[in-house]
Amino acid sequence: MIENVEQYFKVDENAFYTNSEGKKMAKSVHGKSYDRYVKAKEQLSMQPSEISLIIDYVNEFLETIGVSKVENPIVTPQDIDYQKIAERYNLTDERDIIWMKFTTSGFLGVVATSNDVGFDYPTSSDDYDLPGEKTRWKYTTSSILLHKLGQKWDERFVLVFPLSKDINCKYNRHQIELGIGKYLVKMGVPILDYYSHNYH
């Protein structure tokens, strides 16, 4: 069990900046914002963590907060069926999963939540600011960071952790995403999209 687990549910203030109107904003990869890229380069200079170690850390965190551990979270992306996952793990919402994808060089690229595992990837820097159909930007921050770093997604597998909670778990999926991301950082796991789990 992890001691003082509450510390991992506080956002990293370095993930934000204050704009000219005094509003707290998430750091970006668009415009002249470079902090997330600089942090990604720093993470890339580290040694990637073993997948098995990351799984152990996540399960340790989940069990500490009253979520069932996942014996084998390694999933082939094409086999993901969110409705079946929700039924199997008795989830109230099929978005109640934590998922992680990796680079072909073994780095954890991002810690995320919801039913939207994908491997989008810009073909050039000209694509970074393309507008999306349902989102502001076509390409995710993590995919833009990978392109800038010369990395590629490993599309052979992802880690999927359904959040099957017991009655004592008081955290929602966004809080758990934050907690897991911060705990992995604390344990020395490099995450290329370092700040992503701080945003909801």
N, C-alpha and C positions, 0 to 999 in steps of 0.2 A: 504494500500500500504506500502511496505517495504522501509524504507529510506536507502539511500546509498547502494543500492543492488549490486553495482559493487564490493564491498569488498568480496562477496561470489564467485567471479569468479577467485580468486587467489588461486593456489594450496597451500596445507599445506607442507611447506618445510620439516617437520618432517616425511613425507611419503617417503622420499628419503635418499639415502646415496651416498657418492662418493667412487667409487672403486679405486683400486691401479693404474689405468691408468688415474685417474682424471675425469672419466665419471660419470654423475649423473644417478643413478639407482633406480628403485622401490624396496622398502623393500619387503621381501619375507617370506614364511613360510618354505622354504627349506634350507638345509644345517645348518649352525649355526646361522641363523637369527631368533631372538626371539622377536623382537620389536612388530610385529603385534599380536603375541600371548599374550604378556604382556598387550598390549592395549585392546585386547579382554577381558581378565580377569578383567581389570579395568571396562570396560563397563558392564560386567555381574554383577558386584557388585552394580550397580545402579538399580533404580526402572524402569521397562519397561514402555514405554509411551502407552497411549490408542491409538488404531488404529484410532479412530475418530479424535483425536488431530493431529496425523501425517497427515491425509488426509487434515485437515484444513490448516496446515502449508504449505503443498505442493501446495495446490490450491492458497493460498495467494501469494506464491512465483511465481507461473506460471502467475497469473493475473498481478503481478507487472511488469513482463518482456514481456507481450503481448502474452501470450499463454492462450488459453481457459481453464477454470477450468473444472474438471471432476466431475460430480455430484455423480456418484457411481463407484469408481475405483476398488471395491472389485470383483474379478473375480475367478471363479473356473478354476484351471489350465487346466483341460481337455477341457474346452470350448474356450480356446484361439485360435482364427483364425487370424493370422497376416494380411492376405490379406483383410479380411473383416474389420478389425480395420482400416487399411489404407484407405479403400474406405469410410467407415463411417465418418472418421475424416479428410478426404481430405489430407492425408499425401503424401508427395512426395516420401517417402521411408518407407517401412514397419518397418524398424529398428528405426524409430523416435518415440520411446516410452521410458518412464521411468518406470521401474518395481521394486517392492520390495517384498522380501519374509521374512517370520518370523519363529521363533522357536516355538515349542509346548509350551514353557514357556512364550511366548508373546513378546520376544525381536525382534526388527528389526535386521535382519541378514546382509542385504546388500542393498545398493542403486545401481541400475544397469541400463544400457540402451541396446537397440538392441532387436532382435527377437529370444532370446535364453533362455527363462525361463526354468529352470530345477532344479532338486532336487538330483543331484548326491551326493554320500556320501561314503567315504571310509569305509571299513569293519574293518580295523586295521591300526596301524601306519606303517605297512609294505607297505601299498598302497600309502602312501603320495607322493613318488617319481616315481610312475609309469608313463611312457611316454604316451601321448595322440596320437590319430590317426591324428587329424588335429591341435592339440595344443601341446605345449611343455610338459604339464603335463595332466594326465588323469582327476585329480580332481581339482576343483577350490580352490582358497585360502579360500573362505568363508566356503566351506564344510569341509576342513581340520581343520580350526579353530573350527567349531562346534564339530567335532569329538574329538578334543583335550579338549574341554570344557565340553564334556559329554552332548551336546545338540543335538536336532533333528529338522529337518525341519518340519514345519506344512504344509502339502501338500494339505490342504483343500481349501486354498485361496492364492492369491497374490494380490497386488495392481498394477494396470496398468494405467498409465497416458499417453494417446496419446498426442503428442506435436503438436496440431493444432494451428498454429501460425497466428497472424495477420501481416499485412505488416510492422509494426514497430518493430517486434522482430528480433534482429540481432544475436541471439545466436544459435549455432548448438547443437545437442543432447548431445555431450560430455561436452560442457560448461554448459548446463542445469543440467546434472547429477552432475557435480561438485558443481554447485551453490546450488542445492537442498540438497545434502549431507552436505555441510558446513552450510547451514541455519538450518537444523535439529539439527546438533551438537550445534550450537549457542543457539538454543531454548531448549537445555537440553535433547534431545532425544538420548538415548544410541544406538549405532550401533556397533554390534559385529565385523564386518569387517570394522573397523573404517576408514581405509585409502583407501579403494577400489575405491571410486568415484574420487580420485585424479589421477587415471591412465587411459590412453586412449589406 
